[in-house]
Amino acid sequence: MEQSKRSITIRDVAKKSGVSVSTVSRVLNGKVDVAKTTKNHVLKIIDELGYSTNLAARSMRSQKKNLIGLIMPDIAYPYAIEIMKGVNQAIAESEFDLLVYTSGDVRKRGHVTSEQKYITLLAKSISDGVIVVAPVASEYNIDKPIVSIDPVMSNPTYPSVHATNYEGSTEAMEYLIGLGHQRIGFIGGRVELESANQRLAGYRNALEKAGIPIDEQLIVSGDYTTKTGIEGGQRLLLLEDRPSAIFASNDQMAMGVYQIAEKLDLQIPGDFSLVGFDNIPESKYLGLTTVDQFISEMGYAATQMLIRIINEVPEENQTLKIRTQLVVRNSCRPYGEKKN
């Protein structure tokens, strides 16, 4: 019977390269006292032989790993993809590599323990620091740097990057109210996140400021997914006195509203106006009026912030706020304007 191939070892690399095992080890650990020609030769042999090291074992021997961890609930959604674009750009400009962990579903609830577990794993044994996207925990008991994007609270105990969610929501509502809309439906986001609470607050306060009574029937819950956009949109559009406009607190749920509107044979903006939040690429092709929170810039800024902290560069501000901007397209029209 044919013997199975054995794993390539560091000794095999040393023998093929014509150098000592310690020299190969120094190349693998990024030591600077190896001649450039020797280093390049060893790296070429490593590639030829297909030698791979154990990341955790290497990192335990090395004080700095040149590796950043990224933890996010779901990498399939456009929001996550935009975050990763920004993170990737910052990584490409740095000496660091990136390791991504995801739970695979933004709708998973009660995963504080899992989040803590994987942050501890990445921070203590593999990476130099971790970026956490939309974390559900408010603090972490580790001594490695953490930076969060869209955290669970406005001022967590670790550095964070936010959008100006309240201001963005207020601007969207003022736009709809300025078009004459008073019955404005609202589909909320993940209630455990500060972003969702701030967007709801902007909705409520804009109505109060305009002297428009708040109808609780027009506020429905969601979780930033298309599915809850469909469900929330259906609840609002089947009301006897349906809203003349809907503000979905992210574009993903606004996409769900488009789907249910088509099913109910309703036109946007012919039968009702629609506004989203995020400005993901898909919103442009839908012609969706939305609030741009510059998602990829948030990923880029968070990664740069983490790298500075890892490199012990003083950080003046622990909280970075990215200013939002309303992007007007063609999903809204003045209240009472007749269909074409």
N, C-alpha and C positions, 0 to 999 in steps of 0.2 A: 504494500500500500504506500502511495506517495506521501511523504512527510509534508505537513503544512508549513508554509513559510514562516520563519521566525521574525519577530519584530526587529527593526533596525535599531541599533544602540549607539550611544555616543562613542563607544570604542570603535565601531565600524566607521563612523565619520572620521575619527582621528586617523585610523589606519589608511583609509582611502585618501585623506588630505595630506598625509605625510607629516602631521603635527601631533603634539601630545594631546591627551585627553583634557588636560587643564586648559590648553589653548582653545579647544573647541568650547569648553565650558565658559571661558571668558568672552568668547564671541557671542554665545547664546545669551549671556547675561548683560550684554551691552557695555562691557568694560572698554575704556578708552586707550588702554596700554597695549593694544594689539595693532600691528602694522596694517594699514589699509589694504595692501595687496593680499596679505595673509587672510584678513577678515573676509574680503570678497571671494577668495579661493574657497575658504571653508563654507561660506554661505552657498556657493555654487554646488559644492559636494552635497550639502544638506538637501538642496532641491533635487539633485540627481538621484539621491538615495531615497528620498521621500521620508526623511527623518522628521518626527514630530515630538515635541517635548510635552510634558504634563504641566499645564499652566499653573495649577495650584501648587505643585511641588516647586516649580521655578520661583514663583512669587514668594514662597516662604523663605527662600534663600536670598532673595533680593529685596532691598529696602524699597526701591521704586520699580514699579512694574511697567510703567508707560502704557497703562491700560485703564480705560474709563468704562464704567458700567452704565447702561441705560435701561431703566425699568419703566415699562408702559403697559397699560391694561390690554391694548388691542392694536396690533400694527397693521391691520387690514383697512382701517378707516382712513379717509382722506386727511383728517386732522393729524393723525399719527404720522402719516406719510410726509406731510408738510413739516412737522417737528423734526423728523429724521433727516430731511433735506438740509435743514439748518445745522443740525448736529454734525452731519456728514461733512459739510463745508468746513466747519471749525476743526474737525478731526483731521481733514486733509491738509489744513494749514499748520498742523501741530506735529509733535513727535509722538503723539499718542495713537493707540489703536482703540477700537470700540467693541464691546461685548453687549449684546442686547438680550434682555429677558422680558417675556410677555406672558400674561395669564391666558391670552388668546380670546378674551371676551370682556368687553367693557361692562357688560351687564352682571358680571359676577359680583355678588354682594358679600359683605362680612369677611373680606380677605385681608384684614389688618395683620393678622398673624402671619399669613403667607408673605405679605409685603415685607414685614419685619425680617422674616426668615431669609428672603433672597437678598435684601439689602445687606444684612449681616454677612451672608456668604460672599457676596461680591466685594464688600468693603474690607472685610477682615482677611480674606485669603487670596483674592485674585486681583482686585483693582486698586488704583490709587484714590478713587473717589467715584461717586455715583450721582447720576441725574435721575430724578424720579418725576414722571409725568402724571399729573392728576392723582397725587398720593392720597390715601384715605387715613393715614396715620398723621398725627400732629407733631410727634417727636420720635427720635431714634436714639437708642443707647449705644452709640458707637463713636469711636474717636477719629474716624476718617471723614473727609469732607463730603457733604451732600448739598446738592442744589436742586430745588424743585421747580417745576413748571406747572402753573395752575394748581396751587396747593389747596389744602382743605380749609385754611384760614388765611386772613389777610397778612398777618405777621407771625409766621411760624417760627420755631426756635432755630431754623436753619435758613441759609440764603435762598432766595426765591425770585422767580420771574413771573410777573402777572401782566395781563392786559388791563386797560382801564375799563373794566366791564360795566360798572355803573354808568360812567359817562357815555360809553358806546350805546348802551341800552336806552338811556335818556335821549340821545341824539336820534335814534331810530324812531322812538315814540313821538318826539317833537315833529319829525318829518311827517309821520302818518296823521297826527293831529292837525298839522299845518295844511294837509290835503283835505281836511274836513271830516276825517273819520273820528267817531266817538265810541262806537261799539267795536273795540279792538280785542280780539282773542289773543291769548298768550299760552304758549306751550313751554313749560319749564324744563330745566336740565337736571342733572344729578344733584339731588338735594344735599348731599354731604359735601359738595364742593362750594367754595366761596364764589366762584365765577357764576354759578347758577343763582345763588342768593343775591348777588349784586345785580344781575340782569333782571331778576324779579323786582328788586327794589327800585330799579330805574323805571320799569314799567309802571309800578304803582305810583311812584312819586310824580311822574310826568302827567298822569291822569289827574292826580290831586292838584297839581300846580295849574292845570288847565281848567279846573272846576268841573271835571267830568266824574260822576259817581262810579265807584269801582263795583262791577258786577262779578261776584265770585264764580258764577257759572261760566264766565269767559276765561277763567284761569284753569288750565288742566296740567297734569304732571307728565313729565317725560324723563328720559335718561340720556339724551343726546344721540339716540339711535334712530335710524329710519323707521323701524317698527313702531316706536312710540310716537313718531311724527305722523304716521298713518292713523294710529289709534286716536291721538289727540285731535288731529285734523277732522276725523270723522265725527267725534263728539261735538266739536264746535260747529261744523257745517250742517249737522242734522238738528241743531237747535231750531225751535219754532221761529225765533227771531235771531237768525244767525248773524255773526259779526260781518261788518263790511271790510274788515282787514284782520289779518293774523300776523302776529310777531312770534316766529319760532326762535327759541333762544340758541339754536345753532343751525347751520346750513343743512346738516345731515337730516334733522327733523323737518326742515323746510322741504327737502326732497321727498319726504314721506307725504307731506301735504300736497305736493304736486300729484303724487300717485293717487291719493284718495279723491282729489278734485277731478281727475280724469275719469275715475270710476263712477263718480256722481254726476258726470257730464257738466261740470262747472269749469268756467274759464278763468284764468289768471292773466291779466287783472280785470277781465270783463265782468266777472261776477263777484270777485273780492280781491283785495290787494294782499300781497305777501312780502314780508321782510324776514331775512335770516340774520345769522351772526357767525362770522369766521372768515368769509371770503375764500373758501376753498376753490380750486380751479374749476370744479364742476358748476359752481354758481354763475360763473361768467357765461357758460354755454347755455344755461337755463334762462339767462337774462334776469337773474334774481338780484333785487336790491338787498344789500347786506351790510354788515359792519365788519370792516377789515380789522383783525387783531394782529396781523403780520406774524402768522404762526411760525414760518420758517426762521424769521428773525429772532423769535423767542427761543427756538432751539439753538440757534447760533450764539446768542447772547448768554444763555445758560451754560453752554459748553465752555465758552471763553471765561466766564466767571469761575467755573470749577477749576479750569486749568490754572488760572491765576492763584486760586487758593492753594492748590496742590503745590505750586511753585513758590508758595509763601510770599506772594506779592500782596501788599496791603490792599484790602477791599474797602473803599470808603463807604459804600452803601450796601447793606445786606439785602435790600429789596429793590428790584428794578421793575419799573412800570413802563410797559410799551403802550404808547398812546394809540387809541383806536381811531378809525375814520369811516364815516358813512360813505358807501359806494352806491350811487343811484343808477339803477338800470331800468328795465321796463316791466317790472312785476307789480307796480303800483300805479294808481291813477286817482284823480280827485273824487271824493265822495259825490255820488249823484250824477257823475258824468255818464252819458248814455253809451252803450256799446256801439262799436263801429259796425 
